Amino acid sequence: MSKKKVTDIEDLFPPPNWRKVLKKVKQMRKSIVSPVDTMGASCLSEKNIQKTDRELWKFQILVGVMLSSLTKDEMTAKAMSQLKDGLKKRYGGKGLCSANILKCPNDDLVEMISCVGFKNRKAVSLKKMAQLIQDNGDKVPETLPELLKIHGVGNKMALLALQIYGHVKGIPVDSHVCVIAQRLNWAKPQDNTPDKVRVTLEQWVPKENWEEINFLLVGFGQVICKTVKPVCENCKISKYCGYFNDENHWSRKKKKRRKTKKEKEKEKEKENKRKKKKEKDRKKKKKKEWKRKERKKKKKENRQKKTKKELESSSEEEIKKRKRKQKKKSKDPQQKSKKKRF
């Protein structure tokens, strides 16, 4: 009997005990204060503007989400405070709003957000986003397709912004959620990017749990299940973790083996031989080139000598005849082609 191949997602997911795991993560998160709790995207807007000016609040949330990509929450919070203070001092008004971002020169904007990663790209994206929102009557879009049209906004950012606005349209998956899902076998081995992990999670996680997944796993990943050197001794779900229980688990990055001294010496010898051979080939080419040029020179010299001798020996009449022939040839070029044909 041949073994049945597991191909359907229904055969692989949902993973066993995933609800127990989620409950334990919630318990651990209650005793943990992570950066996302105090400096996450939802905490970065000005205080008490959600009720008074919802559009400005949405705009500031979107700016925070855009700055947070590939940046620690501490640095994002610092950049946001610099932006809010800087724009308010210079241009007044609402401070961090689309109009002030468009007024601000690009170099000054880069300086204000200098502590985040990819500051130059993000400054350009902020300008384009502010222009798009101002063209839209200062209204921030609240649908996934419209948010994805904004320059520099990807799936994770758009879904996270919508979740903060109160519309859960998917699971925002960043590096923390991606790594933890891989370690707990909540994703497939071929899911090597956050977008692929998101698609898999959305296929089997019930919709009522979508909203809490990002918040729980990001905080858990920042403090305990870190991408580099996770604190497994403080983890209550280590028995369910493929990374902890299996040294050859697919979520583990394979470490490169250090080369021995002999291997390094052999590599050096090979490199030196290759360089020597390259140098020899280069010298040979130079010699060949030099010889070729010398031959050309000699040929030219011989021709010049011959012509001089002929001119000296030949009489004036012969010189005239030659000149006539040359003139005839230059006058009708068809003669040349005819001779060549025959």
Wavefront OBJ file of the C-alpha trace (Angstrom):
o trace
v 0.000 0.000 0.000
v 1.407 3.373 -0.984
v 1.361 6.145 1.619
v -1.106 8.956 1.053
v 0.619 12.230 0.210
v -0.336 15.208 2.358
v -1.015 18.045 -0.043
v -4.264 19.728 1.035
v -4.170 22.491 3.640
v -7.099 20.759 5.375
v -4.807 17.771 6.123
v -2.066 19.979 7.612
v -4.103 22.654 9.394
v -5.368 23.679 11.871
v -2.393 22.415 13.930
v -3.211 20.315 16.989
v -3.430 22.244 20.285
v -3.264 25.659 18.568
v -6.005 27.037 20.870
v -4.061 25.921 23.972
v -0.949 27.590 22.569
v -2.825 30.847 21.927
v -4.271 30.815 25.483
v -0.796 30.355 26.969
v 0.584 33.165 24.799
v -2.216 35.407 26.165
v -1.245 34.443 29.743
v 2.415 35.254 29.075
v 1.502 38.560 27.399
v -0.379 39.675 30.536
v 2.845 39.456 32.556
v 4.965 41.108 29.827
v 5.300 44.792 28.935
v 6.691 44.850 25.394
v 7.618 47.888 23.244
v 4.531 47.381 21.042
v 2.267 47.962 24.099
v 3.553 51.503 24.697
v 5.191 52.479 21.373
v 3.225 50.512 18.779
v 1.522 52.097 15.760
v -1.765 52.567 17.671
v -0.005 54.697 20.358
v 1.822 57.117 18.020
v -0.873 59.683 17.196
v -1.537 62.838 19.245
v -3.619 62.289 22.381
v -7.402 62.805 22.338
v -7.717 63.557 18.599
v -9.539 60.334 17.683
v -12.891 61.823 18.731
v -12.258 65.467 17.794
v -10.593 64.977 14.381
v -10.849 61.377 13.122
v -9.265 62.097 9.711
v -6.146 63.644 11.296
v -5.940 60.690 13.711
v -6.155 58.230 10.788
v -3.467 60.183 8.911
v -1.074 60.109 11.882
v -1.700 56.385 12.404
v -0.876 55.754 8.734
v 2.346 57.793 9.027
v 3.342 55.757 12.109
v 2.604 52.475 10.331
v 4.684 53.533 7.303
v 7.656 54.538 9.477
v 7.469 51.316 11.526
v 8.447 48.949 8.690
v 11.873 47.342 9.293
v 12.346 49.608 12.348
v 12.177 49.003 16.091
v 9.195 50.493 17.907
v 11.468 52.707 20.038
v 12.963 54.338 16.930
v 9.532 54.731 15.290
v 8.174 56.498 18.406
v 11.217 58.802 18.461
v 10.789 59.684 14.765
v 7.070 60.363 15.249
v 7.683 62.729 18.193
v 10.350 64.577 16.158
v 7.940 64.868 13.224
v 5.048 66.156 15.360
v 7.193 68.718 17.239
v 9.212 69.809 14.192
v 6.232 70.369 11.889
v 4.232 72.190 14.590
v 7.117 74.584 15.382
v 7.831 75.367 11.719
v 4.386 75.508 10.149
v 1.938 75.504 13.070
v -1.647 74.462 12.298
v -2.408 70.808 12.975
v 1.262 69.815 13.213
v 1.627 66.395 11.644
v -0.832 66.713 8.751
v -0.719 66.301 4.959
v -0.422 70.072 4.269
v 2.636 70.494 6.540
v 4.383 67.411 5.131
v 4.007 68.852 1.615
v 5.365 72.247 2.775
v 8.389 70.649 4.444
v 11.502 70.311 2.202
v 12.621 66.736 1.557
v 16.013 67.161 3.317
v 14.347 68.486 6.495
v 11.841 65.632 6.437
v 14.682 63.088 6.125
v 16.448 64.748 9.073
v 13.330 64.500 11.268
v 12.911 60.758 10.578
v 16.654 60.007 10.499
v 16.403 57.362 13.269
v 14.239 54.969 11.175
v 15.476 52.529 8.543
v 15.332 53.537 4.857
v 14.722 57.176 5.812
v 15.178 58.562 2.267
v 12.667 56.146 0.728
v 10.196 56.736 3.529
v 10.443 60.528 3.142
v 9.542 60.185 -0.557
v 6.659 57.822 0.323
v 5.320 60.245 2.956
v 5.318 63.098 0.427
v 3.461 61.020 -2.167
v 0.984 59.753 0.434
v 0.307 63.294 1.704
v -0.287 64.523 -1.869
v -2.705 61.663 -2.585
v -4.672 62.312 0.619
v -4.827 66.065 -0.011
v -6.127 65.385 -3.529
v -8.769 63.157 -1.903
v -10.072 66.055 0.220
v -7.910 65.211 3.286
v -9.717 61.891 3.690
v -7.651 58.795 4.494
v -8.962 55.707 2.631
v -10.480 52.929 4.736
v -10.413 50.068 2.216
v -7.594 47.644 1.465
v -7.332 48.265 -2.337
v -7.210 52.065 -1.854
v -4.549 51.844 0.882
v -2.412 49.532 -1.268
v -2.394 52.189 -4.022
v -0.399 54.497 -1.712
v 3.339 54.530 -2.506
v 5.305 52.552 0.116
v 2.294 50.800 1.695
v 2.298 46.989 1.563
v -0.117 44.292 2.760
v 1.119 44.272 6.363
v 0.941 48.072 6.719
v -2.491 48.363 5.081
v -3.996 45.540 7.193
v -2.488 46.945 10.412
v -3.808 50.457 9.706
v -7.281 49.072 8.927
v -7.216 47.001 12.119
v -6.458 50.139 14.186
v -9.258 51.984 12.346
v -11.623 49.163 13.382
v -11.846 47.157 10.150
v -10.350 43.647 10.354
v -9.691 42.527 6.767
v -6.815 40.115 7.369
v -3.874 39.208 9.625
v -0.983 41.713 9.557
v 2.182 39.579 9.465
v 5.550 41.161 10.241
v 8.904 39.471 10.943
v 7.897 38.482 14.533
v 4.595 36.857 13.507
v 6.326 35.162 10.545
v 9.102 33.608 12.695
v 6.757 32.458 15.493
v 4.297 30.905 13.003
v 7.173 28.971 11.431
v 8.493 27.766 14.794
v 5.048 26.596 15.989
v 4.344 24.837 12.645
v 1.469 27.244 11.992
v 2.802 27.725 8.467
v 4.135 25.474 5.732
v 7.894 24.855 5.222
v 7.737 26.657 1.857
v 6.242 29.773 3.515
v 9.479 31.740 3.664
v 8.018 35.276 3.448
v 5.528 37.185 5.646
v 2.990 37.360 2.785
v 3.042 33.569 2.282
v 2.665 33.018 6.049
v -0.270 35.469 6.080
v -2.071 33.553 3.310
v -1.634 30.246 5.176
v -2.781 31.702 8.523
v -5.867 33.290 6.973
v -6.819 29.902 5.487
v -7.182 28.113 8.832
v -7.304 30.691 11.694
v -10.958 31.588 12.500
v -11.881 35.196 11.662
v -12.744 36.025 15.270
v -9.042 35.461 16.165
v -7.566 37.561 13.340
v -7.517 40.801 15.324
v -5.537 39.469 18.299
v -2.907 37.410 16.407
v -0.647 40.343 15.459
v -0.791 42.126 18.827
v -0.156 38.933 20.834
v 2.627 37.474 18.708
v 4.509 40.748 18.113
v 4.807 41.471 21.856
v 5.656 37.806 22.546
v 8.327 37.924 19.828
v 9.886 41.159 21.106
v 10.452 39.833 24.643
v 10.541 35.989 24.633
v 10.442 34.342 21.192
v 13.053 36.642 19.637
v 14.223 36.064 16.073
v 17.849 35.859 17.308
v 18.564 34.011 20.591
v 15.012 33.297 21.809
v 14.557 33.046 25.610
v 13.164 29.475 25.546
v 13.628 28.943 29.317
v 10.930 31.586 30.019
v 8.507 30.183 27.434
v 5.436 28.172 28.476
v 4.754 26.753 24.994
v 8.199 25.260 24.318
v 6.780 21.694 24.280
v 4.627 22.656 21.262
v 7.526 24.401 19.502
v 9.251 22.690 16.575
v 12.244 25.025 16.885
v 12.838 24.054 20.562
v 12.226 20.294 20.212
v 13.934 19.597 16.882
v 17.496 20.696 16.089
v 16.886 20.100 12.384
v 13.559 21.932 12.269
v 12.966 23.837 9.001
v 12.494 27.146 10.857
v 16.110 27.020 12.075
v 18.612 28.863 9.925
v 21.460 26.517 9.139
v 24.741 27.835 10.482
v 27.687 27.871 8.118
v 30.447 25.500 9.194
v 33.721 27.207 10.043
v 36.579 26.310 7.760
v 39.664 24.625 9.169
v 43.183 26.039 8.792
v 44.051 23.464 6.114
v 40.954 24.363 4.100
v 41.801 28.060 4.344
v 45.404 27.398 3.255
v 44.211 25.347 0.291
v 41.845 28.116 -0.733
v 44.692 30.648 -0.527
v 46.932 28.433 -2.677
v 44.186 28.070 -5.293
v 43.633 31.826 -5.280
v 47.372 32.506 -5.708
v 47.598 30.012 -8.586
v 44.614 31.592 -10.264
v 46.185 35.060 -9.925
v 49.538 33.854 -11.309
v 47.835 32.220 -14.282
v 45.862 35.382 -14.932
v 49.069 37.439 -14.835
v 50.806 35.065 -17.279
v 47.905 35.221 -19.707
v 47.920 39.000 -19.510
v 51.671 39.141 -20.293
v 51.244 36.744 -23.222
v 48.491 38.894 -24.665
v 50.682 41.975 -24.292
v 53.550 40.259 -26.128
v 51.315 39.161 -28.975
v 49.897 42.648 -29.295
v 53.388 44.187 -29.318
v 54.591 41.731 -32.024
v 51.549 42.459 -34.164
v 52.175 46.197 -33.954
v 55.862 45.691 -34.819
v 54.933 43.705 -37.938
v 52.583 46.456 -39.033
v 55.323 49.051 -38.599
v 57.800 47.015 -40.643
v 55.307 46.528 -43.434
v 54.637 50.272 -43.575
v 58.366 51.044 -43.630
v 58.956 48.534 -46.470
v 56.135 50.043 -48.521
v 57.499 53.549 -48.037
v 60.986 52.407 -49.077
v 59.608 50.736 -52.209
v 57.642 53.772 -53.271
v 60.699 56.015 -52.772
v 62.876 53.731 -54.891
v 60.284 53.531 -57.629
v 59.894 57.281 -57.701
v 63.630 57.782 -57.918
v 64.119 55.237 -60.708
v 61.092 56.120 -62.791
v 61.174 59.012 -65.223
v 58.881 61.985 -65.268
v 56.718 60.424 -67.989
v 56.048 57.327 -65.925
v 55.039 59.521 -63.004
v 52.607 61.388 -65.252
v 51.114 58.117 -66.548
v 50.561 56.925 -63.002
v 48.860 60.154 -62.072
v 46.574 59.869 -65.114
v 45.628 56.319 -64.170
v 44.863 57.385 -60.598
v 42.653 60.217 -61.872
v 40.740 57.848 -64.158
v 40.153 55.450 -61.315
v 38.859 58.198 -59.025
v 36.558 59.528 -61.818
v 34.751 56.285 -62.564
v 34.465 53.965 -59.611
v 32.481 51.433 -61.685
v 35.758 50.279 -63.260
v 36.899 48.957 -59.913
v 33.752 46.966 -59.389
v 33.966 45.514 -62.935
v 37.549 44.413 -62.435
v 36.650 42.837 -59.145
v 33.819 40.891 -60.734
v 36.118 39.397 -63.396
l 1 2 3 4 5 6 7 8 9 10 11 12 13 14 15 16 17 18 19 20 21 22 23 24 25 26 27 28 29 30 31 32 33 34 35 36 37 38 39 40 41 42 43 44 45 46 47 48 49 50 51 52 53 54 55 56 57 58 59 60 61 62 63 64 65 66 67 68 69 70 71 72 73 74 75 76 77 78 79 80 81 82 83 84 85 86 87 88 89 90 91 92 93 94 95 96 97 98 99 100 101 102 103 104 105 106 107 108 109 110 111 112 113 114 115 116 117 118 119 120 121 122 123 124 125 126 127 128 129 130 131 132 133 134 135 136 137 138 139 140 141 142 143 144 145 146 147 148 149 150 151 152 153 154 155 156 157 158 159 160 161 162 163 164 165 166 167 168 169 170 171 172 173 174 175 176 177 178 179 180 181 182 183 184 185 186 187 188 189 190 191 192 193 194 195 196 197 198 199 200 201 202 203 204 205 206 207 208 209 210 211 212 213 214 215 216 217 218 219 220 221 222 223 224 225 226 227 228 229 230 231 232 233 234 235 236 237 238 239 240 241 242 243 244 245 246 247 248 249 250 251 252 253 254 255 256 257 258 259 260 261 262 263 264 265 266 267 268 269 270 271 272 273 274 275 276 277 278 279 280 281 282 283 284 285 286 287 288 289 290 291 292 293 294 295 296 297 298 299 300 301 302 303 304 305 306 307 308 309 310 311 312 313 314 315 316 317 318 319 320 321 322 323 324 325 326 327 328 329 330 331 332 333 334 335 336 337 338 339 340 341 342
